[in-house]
Amino acid sequence: MSNFGRIPVEVPIALAGATGIASVATATLKPVGYPNRLNDIAVFGRTGVWKRSWLLRPKYAGRYLFLLYPVDNISITTVIRKEVSFPNFNSAPKTVEIQIPTTLRDFRSWHWRLIKIEELDSSEKEFELLDILQQPGDGLLDGQSSADMACEAHLNNSFSYLLYEARSVMEASIEFSEESNRVMSRMVVWSCHQPYTSGHSGAEVPAERAEIMQWYAHQVIKFEPHRIWALGDSSYSDGTGSLNFVAQVNNKSGWHNNWDLRKDLLSLYRLNYRFHWSFDAMQDVMRRYPHIAMWDDHEIRDGYGSDATDFSDENTVMKQIASQAAQEYLFSWNTPLRSESKRNLKSDNHLAYVDNPIASFIFDGRNSRNYGKDLPISPDIPLIASALASAGIALGALAGGPIGLIVGAATIGATVGSTIAIEKYLIDMYRWDNPGAVISDQQLRDFERFCRHIAGQPNVKYLLLGNSVPFIYVNDIIESLASELELMAGDLGQEARDDMRDSWHSPGNRRQLNRLIDIMRDLHQKRPDMEMINLSGDIHISNAFSYQPPGFTKKIYQVTSSGLTNPPSIANEDVTNFISIDGSLGFLESSEDFGDVHRLWHEGLYQNFLTINANEERIELNLRVFNRDGETAFGSRDKLLII
């Protein structure tokens, strides 16, 4: 029995290989055997005032009827219905978007159902029949399938049967709560949903991660958010062990010229989203509350955009196919800031909206990411730095002025410290002149326009930035050295190097970070009353920082929530604390970019997610921590930041 009063969690049995209809999803690439059952999935979205969207992907092909109706007034005139078709098992999902008519806006509580009304793919019937026989209320005992009976009711406008008797594929209740309360906002933020591990007989879902999803659903339903942000890594194409399907093509030559392989890869990317989101607890939330989603590297491949090899012809095609799946499963039910992003995979998928008292801008930090030429710093650099330090040449002389780097002699020896400081300076100087990019210039301009727009809206009290990767985490010197040195080019080192390069503050990304902070500074000078908070994910731990860059008259904040089900990459919290800014490693802490930085909390042991409650007077950010197996009471590691 779980600590939060939910029913016991049933852990799926590990599977040795792909089973059921998923086993025939590919013809040339190896199918993937996920350990959980593939379910019908839906994701609820909000695209405007009284305007909602539903991403729908039932398990099997067919023609379906979508019904939406207010629970307090059900009649022929109040039921909204739309037909939607799926030609085969792994065709693209479909998005249904509905604007609630003015005449029905007095109703806040609604219900929706998706009902199958016609079979479309006879090759799927054997698989579907096995599923149907395990479900009650099918109608087969009457000699007629449920789809046939629902189709007949649909043609005869028999709403009573469709609403109360027809077996739905999926359904949920929703609330139009934002429209009824325009002076407050409730949000949930999470990242890094990786429920799988490798076991003796294949991929598994550990009992703890199944329980985390139940805990998450219980907490979210109790909180009743207006929106949920999924800030990257909502599925893992390079998942654990046998689930790493991109390994079949990543850095493999020639495959991209085979169109059957391209088709199979798209099929695997699609299934990856469907299986990650198929858990009942995740669907309890996804079908009920409006979501906003952004991708990061694992929706493509770990660290994509950080190495020169990512831009080979083969890997560029891999990214294009991953982009198509992301457009289908992450972005089709959101409203991109630039309309052409739905038609052009080269355009970023950033999002922006204003709901008093919050203005939000969610960056797409993966589509245009390119760290630049992959030229690791030569092994000679430490020798050069050591020689300069031994000769007593000051960093200020190299820089032509102070650069704000201070080495604590009490922490390390003076000569070693000077050598490290010089190495860091040379790396930073090289990357400043040879920068990479996290986002496109167009996206930066869009952010600047958005800030000019909200500057004139006095009801906006808070600017929330959504970034899949944080501004602040790793100590500057570790970030600089680990992102470049050739000794990091081995397999394990390269993985660490990718992580360092992903950061907004990595040396190759700092010029663009400075431009972003400049835009925020301009907004701050126009609206000094507005609070600014950067929300991020990616790093598999949670932390919170306050910082005050030059030109700001008060602090701004960063809060990271990660991961939802993925555990910390480094199991030792002392290590993650050591490498963190304002942690126990006490040198080279000052930052020209961020000014004075103070760490407000550090959660390096347990999975977590963030709830946000904002009104005109204050905003509360509450980190919910799953410390089920800890020595302290459950929930005692939760954190609260009030601004």
Helices and strands as residue ranges (DSSP letters): G 20-24, E 41-48, E 51-57, E 62-70, E 80-86, E 94-99, G 102-104, E 109-118, G 122-124, H 125-132, G 140-142, H 146-155, H 159-164, E 170-175, H 177-180, E 184-190, E 197-199, E 202-204, H 207-223, E 227-231, G 241-243, G 245-248, G 255-257, H 259-276, H 280-286, E 291-294, G 297-299, G 308-311, H 313-326, I 327-331, G 339-342, E 351-355, E 358-362, H 380-390, H 395-399, H 414-433, H 441-455, E 462-467, H 476-484, G 486-488, H 491-502, G 507-509, H 510-526, E 531-536, E 542-548, E 556-560, H 573-579, E 596-603, E 608-615, E 619-625, E 639-642
